[in-house]
Amino acid sequence: MIATAVQQRRTTKLVLGAPLVIVSAAILFIFGTGPVRGFATTLVFGLLANLFTAVFVSRFIFDFGLDRKERGEALSI
């Protein structure tokens, strides 16, 4: 369970850094034209996909692997 806490702290950094990227993308979208707006849109979609993967999918995979082990059994890292 300690490893789960470490993983959650690492993903917290990603979650806290996301608003800065979204603000930057919003500025690009507001003041940019054409391809710059497209880049800003792609940046936000990529960030949202990255957040979803970091928080939910990796947690699911880790918990799935952890549940398959007996309590006290060594994990291969």
N, CA, C and O atoms as CSV, one atom per row, in Angstrom:
chain,resi,resn,atom,element,x,y,z
A,1,MET,N,N,0.804,-1.200,0.000
A,1,MET,CA,C,0.000,0.000,0.000
A,1,MET,C,C,0.849,1.267,0.000
A,1,MET,O,O,0.373,2.334,-0.389
A,2,ILE,N,N,2.109,1.156,0.436
A,2,ILE,CA,C,2.989,2.316,0.428
A,2,ILE,C,C,3.256,2.750,-1.010
A,2,ILE,O,O,3.319,3.943,-1.308
A,3,ALA,N,N,3.413,1.766,-1.900
A,3,ALA,CA,C,3.669,2.091,-3.301
A,3,ALA,C,C,2.486,2.832,-3.912
A,3,ALA,O,O,2.677,3.697,-4.766
A,4,THR,N,N,1.281,2.512,-3.493
A,4,THR,CA,C,0.108,3.212,-3.996
A,4,THR,C,C,0.137,4.670,-3.565
A,4,THR,O,O,-0.222,5.550,-4.347
A,5,ALA,N,N,0.553,4.937,-2.349
A,5,ALA,CA,C,0.645,6.318,-1.862
A,5,ALA,C,C,1.699,7.097,-2.637
A,5,ALA,O,O,1.497,8.270,-2.950
A,6,VAL,N,N,2.825,6.452,-2.950
A,6,VAL,CA,C,3.879,7.108,-3.739
A,6,VAL,C,C,3.358,7.432,-5.134
A,6,VAL,O,O,3.608,8.515,-5.662
A,7,GLN,N,N,2.645,6.500,-5.718
A,7,GLN,CA,C,2.086,6.723,-7.057
A,7,GLN,C,C,1.090,7.882,-7.034
A,7,GLN,O,O,1.077,8.700,-7.954
A,8,GLN,N,N,0.280,7.961,-6.023
A,8,GLN,CA,C,-0.697,9.047,-5.938
A,8,GLN,C,C,-0.014,10.395,-5.778
A,8,GLN,O,O,-0.498,11.387,-6.323
A,9,ARG,N,N,1.101,10.466,-5.047
A,9,ARG,CA,C,1.841,11.725,-4.918
A,9,ARG,C,C,2.415,12.146,-6.266
A,9,ARG,O,O,2.420,13.332,-6.595
A,10,ARG,N,N,2.895,11.188,-7.042
A,10,ARG,CA,C,3.471,11.518,-8.349
A,10,ARG,C,C,2.397,12.008,-9.317
A,10,ARG,O,O,2.640,12.934,-10.091
A,11,THR,N,N,1.237,11.411,-9.282
A,11,THR,CA,C,0.180,11.866,-10.174
A,11,THR,C,C,-0.399,13.199,-9.723
A,11,THR,O,O,-0.966,13.935,-10.530
A,12,THR,N,N,-0.261,13.512,-8.443
A,12,THR,CA,C,-0.730,14.807,-7.954
A,12,THR,C,C,0.048,15.940,-8.600
A,12,THR,O,O,-0.525,16.990,-8.889
A,13,LYS,N,N,1.349,15.749,-8.833
A,13,LYS,CA,C,2.149,16.761,-9.520
A,13,LYS,C,C,1.588,17.033,-10.913
A,13,LYS,O,O,1.525,18.182,-11.352
A,14,LEU,N,N,1.186,15.983,-11.595
A,14,LEU,CA,C,0.611,16.136,-12.925
A,14,LEU,C,C,-0.712,16.888,-12.856
A,14,LEU,O,O,-0.974,17.777,-13.666
A,15,VAL,N,N,-1.526,16.531,-11.902
A,15,VAL,CA,C,-2.834,17.171,-11.772
A,15,VAL,C,C,-2.686,18.647,-11.421
A,15,VAL,O,O,-3.446,19.479,-11.917
A,16,LEU,N,N,-1.717,18.981,-10.570
A,16,LEU,CA,C,-1.528,20.372,-10.188
A,16,LEU,C,C,-0.882,21.203,-11.293
A,16,LEU,O,O,-1.072,22.418,-11.329
A,17,GLY,N,N,-0.127,20.583,-12.189
A,17,GLY,CA,C,0.501,21.297,-13.284
A,17,GLY,C,C,-0.428,21.509,-14.467
A,17,GLY,O,O,-0.144,22.331,-15.338
A,18,ALA,N,N,-1.514,20.792,-14.508
A,18,ALA,CA,C,-2.437,20.860,-15.629
A,18,ALA,C,C,-3.095,22.226,-15.813
A,18,ALA,O,O,-3.234,22.663,-16.955
A,19,PRO,N,N,-3.504,22.918,-14.763
A,19,PRO,CA,C,-4.145,24.222,-14.976
A,19,PRO,C,C,-3.248,25.232,-15.682
A,19,PRO,O,O,-3.740,26.042,-16.467
A,20,LEU,N,N,-1.954,25.200,-15.423
A,20,LEU,CA,C,-1.032,26.111,-16.099
A,20,LEU,C,C,-1.006,25.850,-17.598
A,20,LEU,O,O,-0.982,26.786,-18.397
A,21,VAL,N,N,-1.011,24.589,-17.974
A,21,VAL,CA,C,-1.016,24.238,-19.395
A,21,VAL,C,C,-2.342,24.636,-20.032
A,21,VAL,O,O,-2.364,25.101,-21.171
A,22,ILE,N,N,-3.438,24.462,-19.318
A,22,ILE,CA,C,-4.746,24.836,-19.858
A,22,ILE,C,C,-4.839,26.350,-20.041
A,22,ILE,O,O,-5.393,26.819,-21.035
A,23,VAL,N,N,-4.306,27.109,-19.099
A,23,VAL,CA,C,-4.291,28.573,-19.239
A,23,VAL,C,C,-3.447,28.976,-20.447
A,23,VAL,O,O,-3.840,29.851,-21.217
A,24,SER,N,N,-2.292,28.339,-20.610
A,24,SER,CA,C,-1.440,28.630,-21.770
A,24,SER,C,C,-2.160,28.296,-23.071
A,24,SER,O,O,-2.087,29.060,-24.034
A,25,ALA,N,N,-2.845,27.172,-23.105
A,25,ALA,CA,C,-3.587,26.789,-24.303
A,25,ALA,C,C,-4.733,27.759,-24.571
A,25,ALA,O,O,-5.029,28.063,-25.727
A,26,ALA,N,N,-5.378,28.247,-23.512
A,26,ALA,CA,C,-6.459,29.218,-23.691
A,26,ALA,C,C,-5.924,30.520,-24.279
A,26,ALA,O,O,-6.559,31.117,-25.148
A,27,ILE,N,N,-4.761,30.960,-23.806
A,27,ILE,CA,C,-4.154,32.179,-24.355
A,27,ILE,C,C,-3.793,31.978,-25.823
A,27,ILE,O,O,-4.027,32.861,-26.648
A,28,LEU,N,N,-3.228,30.825,-26.148
A,28,LEU,CA,C,-2.912,30.527,-27.543
A,28,LEU,C,C,-4.169,30.508,-28.401
A,28,LEU,O,O,-4.173,31.014,-29.523
A,29,PHE,N,N,-5.243,29.919,-27.863
A,29,PHE,CA,C,-6.478,29.824,-28.636
A,29,PHE,C,C,-7.111,31.201,-28.841
A,29,PHE,O,O,-7.635,31.489,-29.917
A,30,ILE,N,N,-7.065,32.045,-27.823
A,30,ILE,CA,C,-7.692,33.367,-27.919
A,30,ILE,C,C,-6.932,34.275,-28.878
A,30,ILE,O,O,-7.535,34.937,-29.722
A,31,PHE,N,N,-5.613,34.304,-28.746
A,31,PHE,CA,C,-4.825,35.250,-29.531
A,31,PHE,C,C,-4.268,34.656,-30.819
A,31,PHE,O,O,-3.778,35.393,-31.674
A,32,GLY,N,N,-4.335,33.352,-30.969
A,32,GLY,CA,C,-3.780,32.720,-32.164
A,32,GLY,C,C,-4.787,32.634,-33.297
A,32,GLY,O,O,-5.981,32.873,-33.117
A,33,THR,N,N,-4.273,32.288,-34.464
A,33,THR,CA,C,-5.135,32.076,-35.628
A,33,THR,C,C,-4.735,30.775,-36.291
A,33,THR,O,O,-3.589,30.338,-36.188
A,34,GLY,N,N,-5.683,30.162,-36.970
A,34,GLY,CA,C,-5.427,28.974,-37.780
A,34,GLY,C,C,-4.723,27.854,-37.049
A,34,GLY,O,O,-5.271,27.274,-36.112
A,35,PRO,N,N,-3.494,27.546,-37.481
A,35,PRO,CA,C,-2.771,26.409,-36.910
A,35,PRO,C,C,-2.469,26.553,-35.413
A,35,PRO,O,O,-2.373,25.553,-34.701
A,36,VAL,N,N,-2.321,27.780,-34.943
A,36,VAL,CA,C,-2.039,27.983,-33.518
A,36,VAL,C,C,-3.257,27.582,-32.689
A,36,VAL,O,O,-3.117,26.983,-31.623
A,37,ARG,N,N,-4.445,27.912,-33.177
A,37,ARG,CA,C,-5.666,27.477,-32.481
A,37,ARG,C,C,-5.799,25.961,-32.502
A,37,ARG,O,O,-6.221,25.350,-31.520
A,38,GLY,N,N,-5.441,25.368,-33.616
A,38,GLY,CA,C,-5.469,23.908,-33.704
A,38,GLY,C,C,-4.502,23.269,-32.726
A,38,GLY,O,O,-4.818,22.260,-32.095
A,39,PHE,N,N,-3.311,23.868,-32.602
A,39,PHE,CA,C,-2.336,23.359,-31.638
A,39,PHE,C,C,-2.866,23.483,-30.221
A,39,PHE,O,O,-2.698,22.565,-29.418
A,40,ALA,N,N,-3.498,24.595,-29.902
A,40,ALA,CA,C,-4.042,24.792,-28.551
A,40,ALA,C,C,-5.121,23.748,-28.249
A,40,ALA,O,O,-5.173,23.204,-27.147
A,41,THR,N,N,-5.963,23.479,-29.217
A,41,THR,CA,C,-7.014,22.476,-29.034
A,41,THR,C,C,-6.410,21.091,-28.835
A,41,THR,O,O,-6.831,20.340,-27.955
A,42,THR,N,N,-5.423,20.762,-29.656
A,42,THR,CA,C,-4.758,19.467,-29.531
A,42,THR,C,C,-4.034,19.351,-28.200
A,42,THR,O,O,-4.011,18.279,-27.596
A,43,LEU,N,N,-3.448,20.440,-27.740
A,43,LEU,CA,C,-2.749,20.450,-26.459
A,43,LEU,C,C,-3.702,20.132,-25.313
A,43,LEU,O,O,-3.362,19.356,-24.420
A,44,VAL,N,N,-4.887,20.722,-25.333
A,44,VAL,CA,C,-5.859,20.468,-24.268
A,44,VAL,C,C,-6.365,19.029,-24.325
A,44,VAL,O,O,-6.470,18.376,-23.287
A,45,PHE,N,N,-6.680,18.522,-25.520
A,45,PHE,CA,C,-7.138,17.132,-25.628
A,45,PHE,C,C,-6.054,16.158,-25.185
A,45,PHE,O,O,-6.345,15.170,-24.512
A,46,GLY,N,N,-4.805,16.431,-25.559
A,46,GLY,CA,C,-3.703,15.582,-25.138
A,46,GLY,C,C,-3.508,15.602,-23.638
A,46,GLY,O,O,-3.236,14.567,-23.030
A,47,LEU,N,N,-3.645,16.774,-23.034
A,47,LEU,CA,C,-3.512,16.892,-21.591
A,47,LEU,C,C,-4.617,16.128,-20.871
A,47,LEU,O,O,-4.357,15.436,-19.888
A,48,LEU,N,N,-5.835,16.252,-21.354
A,48,LEU,CA,C,-6.947,15.532,-20.728
A,48,LEU,C,C,-6.771,14.020,-20.840
A,48,LEU,O,O,-7.056,13.287,-19.893
A,49,ALA,N,N,-6.301,13.554,-22.000
A,49,ALA,CA,C,-6.047,12.123,-22.170
A,49,ALA,C,C,-4.922,11.665,-21.241
A,49,ALA,O,O,-4.991,10.580,-20.663
A,50,ASN,N,N,-3.899,12.486,-21.101
A,50,ASN,CA,C,-2.779,12.164,-20.225
A,50,ASN,C,C,-3.223,12.117,-18.765
A,50,ASN,O,O,-2.820,11.221,-18.024
A,51,LEU,N,N,-4.036,13.060,-18.356
A,51,LEU,CA,C,-4.553,13.064,-16.988
A,51,LEU,C,C,-5.395,11.828,-16.702
A,51,LEU,O,O,-5.257,11.196,-15.655
A,52,PHE,N,N,-6.270,11.492,-17.648
A,52,PHE,CA,C,-7.120,10.311,-17.474
A,52,PHE,C,C,-6.263,9.058,-17.330
A,52,PHE,O,O,-6.495,8.237,-16.443
A,53,THR,N,N,-5.271,8.918,-18.207
A,53,THR,CA,C,-4.408,7.742,-18.158
A,53,THR,C,C,-3.607,7.700,-16.870
A,53,THR,O,O,-3.509,6.648,-16.237
A,54,ALA,N,N,-3.034,8.821,-16.474
A,54,ALA,CA,C,-2.192,8.845,-15.285
A,54,ALA,C,C,-2.980,8.531,-14.022
A,54,ALA,O,O,-2.486,7.828,-13.141
A,55,VAL,N,N,-4.171,9.034,-13.930
A,55,VAL,CA,C,-4.925,8.878,-12.689
A,55,VAL,C,C,-5.702,7.566,-12.648
A,55,VAL,O,O,-5.601,6.823,-11.673
A,56,PHE,N,N,-6.466,7.275,-13.678
A,56,PHE,CA,C,-7.380,6.142,-13.616
A,56,PHE,C,C,-6.797,4.842,-14.159
A,56,PHE,O,O,-6.880,3.806,-13.499
A,57,VAL,N,N,-6.218,4.883,-15.335
A,57,VAL,CA,C,-5.753,3.646,-15.959
A,57,VAL,C,C,-4.565,3.062,-15.207
A,57,VAL,O,O,-4.538,1.862,-14.937
A,58,SER,N,N,-3.582,3.892,-14.865
A,58,SER,CA,C,-2.430,3.357,-14.144
A,58,SER,C,C,-2.825,2.867,-12.752
A,58,SER,O,O,-2.266,1.885,-12.263
A,59,ARG,N,N,-3.768,3.532,-12.118
A,59,ARG,CA,C,-4.253,3.069,-10.808
A,59,ARG,C,C,-4.937,1.708,-10.945
A,59,ARG,O,O,-4.738,0.819,-10.117
A,60,PHE,N,N,-5.746,1.554,-12.000
A,60,PHE,CA,C,-6.427,0.277,-12.238
A,60,PHE,C,C,-5.415,-0.836,-12.484
A,60,PHE,O,O,-5.543,-1.922,-11.919
A,61,ILE,N,N,-4.415,-0.580,-13.316
A,61,ILE,CA,C,-3.408,-1.598,-13.622
A,61,ILE,C,C,-2.621,-1.967,-12.375
A,61,ILE,O,O,-2.374,-3.144,-12.114
A,62,PHE,N,N,-2.230,-0.960,-11.606
A,62,PHE,CA,C,-1.462,-1.221,-10.393
A,62,PHE,C,C,-2.282,-2.020,-9.382
A,62,PHE,O,O,-1.788,-2.993,-8.813
A,63,ASP,N,N,-3.513,-1.620,-9.159
A,63,ASP,CA,C,-4.364,-2.348,-8.207
A,63,ASP,C,C,-4.652,-3.766,-8.675
A,63,ASP,O,O,-4.728,-4.686,-7.861
A,64,PHE,N,N,-4.811,-3.950,-9.983
A,64,PHE,CA,C,-5.053,-5.285,-10.529
A,64,PHE,C,C,-3.850,-6.187,-10.244
A,64,PHE,O,O,-4.009,-7.332,-9.820
A,65,GLY,N,N,-2.647,-5.660,-10.484
A,65,GLY,CA,C,-1.452,-6.449,-10.206
A,65,GLY,C,C,-1.258,-6.696,-8.729
A,65,GLY,O,O,-0.790,-7.764,-8.333
A,66,LEU,N,N,-1.608,-5.729,-7.914
A,66,LEU,CA,C,-1.461,-5.864,-6.474
A,66,LEU,C,C,-2.462,-6.873,-5.908
A,66,LEU,O,O,-2.136,-7.613,-4.980
A,67,ASP,N,N,-3.660,-6.907,-6.452
A,67,ASP,CA,C,-4.684,-7.830,-5.967
A,67,ASP,C,C,-4.354,-9.285,-6.292
A,67,ASP,O,O,-4.839,-10.195,-5.619
A,68,ARG,N,N,-3.540,-9.510,-7.310
A,68,ARG,CA,C,-3.202,-10.877,-7.692
A,68,ARG,C,C,-2.149,-11.487,-6.772
A,68,ARG,O,O,-1.966,-12.705,-6.767
A,69,LYS,N,N,-1.459,-10.663,-5.999
A,69,LYS,CA,C,-0.412,-11.147,-5.101
A,69,LYS,C,C,-0.991,-11.429,-3.723
A,69,LYS,O,O,-1.956,-10.798,-3.291
A,70,GLU,N,N,-0.385,-12.382,-3.052
A,70,GLU,CA,C,-0.756,-12.646,-1.664
A,70,GLU,C,C,-0.128,-11.566,-0.787
A,70,GLU,O,O,0.920,-11.016,-1.126
A,71,ARG,N,N,-0.763,-11.270,0.324
A,71,ARG,CA,C,-0.237,-10.251,1.240
A,71,ARG,C,C,1.140,-10.683,1.742
A,71,ARG,O,O,1.313,-11.799,2.231
A,72,GLY,N,N,2.111,-9.788,1.614
A,72,GLY,CA,C,3.467,-10.092,2.055
A,72,GLY,C,C,4.368,-10.655,0.973
A,72,GLY,O,O,5.582,-10.725,1.161
A,73,GLU,N,N,3.804,-11.058,-0.153
A,73,GLU,CA,C,4.592,-11.596,-1.256
A,73,GLU,C,C,5.328,-10.448,-1.971
A,73,GLU,O,O,4.806,-9.341,-2.103
A,74,ALA,N,N,6.535,-10.741,-2.421
A,74,ALA,CA,C,7.362,-9.708,-3.059
A,74,ALA,C,C,6.788,-9.320,-4.420
A,74,ALA,O,O,6.296,-10.161,-5.171
A,75,LEU,N,N,6.865,-8.026,-4.713
A,75,LEU,CA,C,6.435,-7.521,-6.020
A,75,LEU,C,C,7.649,-7.383,-6.918
A,75,LEU,O,O,8.702,-6.925,-6.476
A,76,SER,N,N,7.510,-7.776,-8.173
A,76,SER,CA,C,8.610,-7.557,-9.131
A,76,SER,C,C,8.434,-6.185,-9.732
A,76,SER,O,O,7.444,-5.917,-10.413
A,77,ILE,N,N,9.379,-5.327,-9.484
A,77,ILE,CA,C,9.278,-3.942,-9.950
A,77,ILE,C,C,10.297,-3.712,-11.029
A,77,ILE,O,O,10.388,-2.609,-11.566
